[in-house]
Amino acid sequence: MRKLVTDYGAEDIFKFYCKKTGNPKKLTQTQFSNITKQFFSKIIDCLIFKGIEFNLPYKLGNIRIRKSKINIKLDKSGNVDKRRMAPDWKATKELWKNIYPGKTLKELKSVPNKKMVYHLNRHTDGYVHKWHWDKTTCIVRNSSGYSLEMVRSADRKLAKALKDEDITLDYSIY
């Protein structure tokens, strides 16, 4: 449920390439797949480590990393509104292990008003970094119906780069 099912996959893209170009280099599907993986890996590296904007062809917009400050707001009763904050699940589970020793995760589900630990992003001075597809220059109809979801490996690479103290990264604030 809620899993995206694609109409076209890597095999279909390879068939289209062969049909369109005649496969002049006589590539196998495995070779073609390796080339595309390397290409997209280089683009992701440039987006992360050089802070570039990647302009998509055919006026489909551009992709970049977007940096924004976490806005902490208070609710009507004066408490911090935590709906926009991301839970730190590792620290939360450790806290629960200390507060409720011996309980399993199933048993913890029934405990009301458990304390949670949230990410404050101290390593980035309180900024959140996200992948962003800027569609303001996109000329495709109904482009608002499409979204960008990067693969997990790209998310992990970005997180690792942001946490590495030896790397200096600076992205535009939006």
N, C-alpha and C positions, 0 to 999 in steps of 0.2 A: 504494500500500500504506500502511496506517495512516492513511489519510485518512478523516475523518469524513464520512459521507454523511447528509444530513438527510432526514427524512421530509416535512418541511414547509419551504417557503421563503417569501420576501417576497410572492410572488404569491398563495400560499395564505392568508397572513395578511390580505392585502387583500380577497380573496374572502370570507373569514370576516367581516371588518368590514362589507362590503357586505350580506352575508346577515343579520347580526345587527342592524344599525342601519338598513339600507335606504339607506345613504349619503346622509344628509340634506344635507350640504354639497356634494354632487355632485363629490367629489374624483376626480381621475384617479389611476391607480396611481403615477405619477411624483410628484404632489403628496403623496400619502400617504407615499411612501418618503422624500421630503425632510423631512416633518414628523417621522417616526420617527427619522431620522438626527439632526436638530437636538435632539430630546428626549433621546436617549441621549448625545449630545455634552455637553449641559448637565449630565446626571447624572455623567458621567465627570469633568467640570471640578469639580463640587462634591466628588466623592470625593477628587480630587487636591489641589485648592487650599484647600478648607475642612476637609478631614479628616473628613467626615461618614460615617455609616453609612447606606446606602440600604436601607430595609426593603422587601423584595419583597412584592407583594400576595398574598393568599390563604394567608398563613402559610407562605411558601416560604423563610423565613430572611432574612438580610441580607448585603449585600456591603460590604466595606471594604478598606482597605489595611492590611496586617499588617506590622509591623516586628519583626525579630528579630535578635539578635546572632549573628555567625558563630562557631561553636564549632570552634576548631582543636584537633584531637586528634592524638596520636602513636600510631603503630602499635607492634607488639611490638619492632621493632628500633630504635625511638627516632626514626624519621623522621616528618615531617608526613604525616598521612593526607589525601591530596588528593582523595579520592572525593567529598567534599561541597563542594569548592571549584569555582567556575566559572572556566573558562579565559578569559583575555583574548586572543582570537584575533588581534586586530590587532597587539598587542605581541608575541605569540608568533611570528607570521609575519615581523615585522621582525627579531626575534632570529634566526630560522632563516636569513633572508636574509644576515645578517652572519656567522653561524657556517658556513653551507654556501653560499657564493656560487656562483651559476651553476646551482644545482639547481632543477628544477621541483618542483611539489607532488607529482606522481606519483612522482618519484625520492625525495622526502623520506619518503614512506610506508614505504619499505623500510628506512629508517635506524632502528635500535633505540635505545631510551632517549634520545629527543630531549628537550631541556630545554623546559619549558613555563612560561609566565607566567600567573599567576592574579590575578583581581580581589581586591583587599583592601578595597575600598569606603572609602577614606580620606576621600572627600568626604561620607560619611554617618557618620563615626566608627565604621566597622566594622559597620554595620547593613545588613541585606538587607530590601528592601521588596517585598512580593508582594501580588497580588490575592487576596482570601480570601472565600469564600462560607461564612458561618457557618450551618450547618444544624441547630444545637441547638434552634431554635424551629420548625423545619420539620415539618409534620405529614403530609407525603406519604410513602407507603410506599416502601421501597427507595430513599430519597434518597441513600444512601451510594453507589449505583451511578452517580450523576450527578456531573459536575465542571464547574468554571467555567474557561473559557479565553478571556481577553480578546483582542480584535482587536489586531493589531500596532500600529495607530496609537495605541491607548490605552497600550500598553506604552512606546512611544517618547515619548509625552507625559509619562508618569510619570518616565521616565529623564531627560528634559530638565529637568523641574521640580526633580528632586533634585540635578542638577548645577549648576543656576543659583544663584549665590551671592546674588543679589538677592532671592530668594524664601525665606522662612522657613517650613518645613513641619514639622509635628510629628504623628506618628501614635502610637497606643497600642502598647505593647510586649506581645507575646503569646508 
